[in-house]
Amino acid sequence: MSGAIAPPEAAPKAGAGDTPPPPSVPVEVREVGGRAGPDLFGGVAGGFRLAGAQALMFCIILFAHGSRDPLWHRPMEAVATRLRAMAPHVPVRCAYLELSQPSLPEAAAELVAAGATRVRIVPLFLGTGRHAREDLPALAAQLRDQYARTRFELQDAVGEDPRLIELLANIALEPGAGNQ
């Protein structure tokens, strides 16, 4: 049944004074895991679409402190490049608190203008200092107020993630580390 279009169900005709039945919409049926069902997710990048509904658009903003030194941006841009390769359907932007462009409000405005409905802000901080604890939540609250139809999710600082802590410890223990 893969790829078949299910015909609309025959509905009784509306009589005098009856409310007309809702229009039937053909739904593509695909077999997934041995079971056939309506394909609500196929062909829509970054979300799903139902008849008459706007597609959901999930985006990521990698947020960092910022620096005047252009070489400082390389690791953030490398993470963004890797994310784009891993999930080409997810728009990814870098944004900075200060000293660099774009700012978080500028990056968010660009994504919202492109149709973002859900934006995950990932703080690329090793610790949860004042910027991650106070400045970033205040900026996220402003974005939520400004763009009420867009959901902004604020993740914990990446340095709080046990997987990154493990990776950093392994890097520090690598033979030959610090030979420069």
C-alpha positions as CSV (number, residue, x, y, z in Angstrom):
1,M,0.0,0.0,0.0
2,S,3.1,2.2,0.0
3,G,2.5,5.6,-1.6
4,A,-1.2,4.9,-2.3
5,I,-3.7,7.7,-2.0
6,A,-6.7,6.8,0.1
7,P,-10.0,7.9,-1.5
8,P,-12.1,10.4,0.5
9,E,-14.8,8.7,2.5
10,A,-18.3,9.0,1.1
11,A,-20.2,11.3,3.4
12,P,-24.0,11.5,3.6
13,K,-25.3,14.5,1.7
14,A,-26.5,17.4,3.7
15,G,-30.2,17.8,3.9
16,A,-32.2,21.0,4.4
17,G,-31.1,22.8,7.5
18,D,-28.1,20.4,8.0
19,T,-24.6,21.6,8.4
20,P,-22.6,20.5,5.3
21,P,-20.0,17.9,6.1
22,P,-16.3,19.0,6.1
23,P,-14.6,18.5,2.8
24,S,-12.7,15.3,2.5
25,V,-9.0,15.5,1.8
26,P,-7.1,12.6,0.3
27,V,-4.4,11.4,2.6
28,E,-1.3,9.5,1.4
29,V,-0.9,6.2,3.1
30,R,2.5,4.7,3.6
31,E,3.7,1.5,5.2
32,V,6.1,2.1,8.0
33,G,7.4,-0.7,10.2
34,G,4.9,-3.2,8.8
35,R,1.9,-1.0,9.5
36,A,0.1,1.3,7.0
37,G,-1.1,4.7,8.2
38,P,-1.5,8.3,7.0
39,D,1.8,10.0,6.1
40,L,1.6,13.2,8.1
41,F,5.4,13.8,8.0
42,G,6.6,12.9,4.5
43,G,8.1,15.5,2.3
44,V,8.1,18.4,4.8
45,A,11.5,19.5,6.1
46,G,11.8,20.4,9.7
47,G,8.2,19.7,10.8
48,F,4.8,18.4,9.6
49,R,1.9,19.8,7.8
50,L,-1.8,19.1,8.0
51,A,-4.4,20.4,5.5
52,G,-4.7,24.1,6.0
53,A,-1.9,24.3,8.6
54,Q,1.4,26.1,8.4
55,A,4.4,23.8,8.4
56,L,6.4,23.8,11.6
57,M,10.0,25.1,11.2
58,F,12.5,24.2,13.8
59,C,15.7,26.2,13.9
60,I,18.8,26.4,16.0
61,I,20.8,29.4,17.2
62,L,24.3,28.8,18.6
63,F,24.8,31.5,21.1
64,A,28.3,32.6,22.4
65,H,29.9,35.6,24.1
66,G,31.6,37.2,21.1
67,S,35.0,38.6,20.4
68,R,36.7,41.2,18.3
69,D,39.2,38.6,17.2
70,P,37.9,36.9,13.9
71,L,39.8,33.7,14.7
72,W,37.8,33.3,17.9
73,H,34.6,32.6,15.8
74,R,36.0,29.5,14.1
75,P,34.9,26.9,16.7
76,M,31.3,28.3,16.7
77,E,31.2,28.4,12.9
78,A,32.6,24.8,12.9
79,V,29.8,23.6,15.1
80,A,27.2,25.4,12.8
81,T,28.8,23.8,9.7
82,R,28.7,20.3,11.4
83,L,25.0,20.8,12.4
84,R,24.1,21.9,8.8
85,A,25.8,18.7,7.5
86,M,24.0,16.5,10.1
87,A,20.5,18.1,9.6
88,P,20.4,20.0,6.3
89,H,16.7,20.7,6.8
90,V,17.3,22.7,10.1
91,P,18.3,26.3,9.7
92,V,21.3,27.1,11.9
93,R,22.6,30.6,12.9
94,C,25.4,31.8,15.2
95,A,24.6,34.7,17.4
96,Y,26.7,36.7,20.0
97,L,26.1,38.6,23.2
98,E,28.6,41.3,22.4
99,L,31.6,42.3,20.3
100,S,30.4,40.3,17.3
101,Q,27.6,40.2,14.9
102,P,24.9,39.1,14.6
103,S,23.3,39.6,18.0
104,L,20.7,37.2,19.3
105,P,17.8,39.5,18.4
106,E,19.2,39.9,14.8
107,A,19.6,36.2,14.3
108,A,16.1,35.5,15.7
109,A,14.5,38.2,13.6
110,E,16.1,36.6,10.5
111,L,14.8,33.1,11.4
112,V,11.3,34.4,12.3
113,A,11.1,36.3,9.0
114,A,12.0,33.0,7.2
115,G,9.1,31.3,9.0
116,A,10.6,29.8,12.2
117,T,8.0,28.5,14.6
118,R,10.4,26.9,17.1
119,V,13.9,28.1,17.8
120,R,16.3,26.3,20.1
121,I,19.0,28.6,21.6
122,V,22.1,26.6,22.5
123,P,24.5,28.5,24.8
124,L,28.1,27.6,23.8
125,F,29.4,28.4,27.3
126,L,31.5,26.0,29.3
127,G,29.9,27.2,32.6
128,T,26.8,28.9,33.7
129,G,28.1,32.3,34.6
130,R,26.3,35.6,34.7
131,H,25.8,35.7,30.9
132,A,24.1,32.3,30.8
133,R,22.3,32.8,34.1
134,E,21.0,36.3,33.7
135,D,21.7,38.0,30.4
136,L,20.6,35.2,28.1
137,P,17.3,34.3,29.9
138,A,16.4,38.1,29.7
139,L,17.2,38.1,26.0
140,A,15.1,35.0,25.5
141,A,12.2,36.5,27.4
142,Q,12.3,39.6,25.2
143,L,12.2,37.3,22.1
144,R,9.2,35.4,23.4
145,D,7.4,38.7,24.0
146,Q,8.3,40.1,20.6
147,Y,7.5,36.9,18.7
148,A,4.5,35.4,20.5
149,R,3.9,32.9,17.7
150,T,7.4,31.5,17.8
151,R,8.5,29.1,20.6
152,F,12.0,29.9,21.9
153,E,13.6,27.1,23.9
154,L,16.7,27.9,26.0
155,Q,19.0,25.0,26.6
156,D,21.5,24.7,29.4
157,A,25.1,25.8,28.8
158,V,26.8,23.0,26.8
159,G,29.6,22.8,29.4
160,E,27.0,21.5,31.9
161,D,26.3,18.4,29.6
162,P,28.0,15.3,31.0
163,R,28.8,14.2,27.4
164,L,30.9,17.3,26.8
165,I,32.6,17.0,30.2
166,E,33.6,13.4,29.4
167,L,34.9,14.5,26.0
168,L,36.9,17.3,27.4
169,A,38.4,14.9,30.0
170,N,39.3,12.5,27.3
171,I,40.9,15.2,25.2
172,A,43.0,16.3,28.2
173,L,44.2,12.7,28.7
174,E,45.2,12.1,25.1
175,P,48.8,11.2,24.6
176,G,50.7,14.0,23.0
177,A,48.3,16.7,24.2
178,G,50.1,20.0,24.8
179,N,53.1,19.3,22.5
180,Q,52.9,22.7,20.8
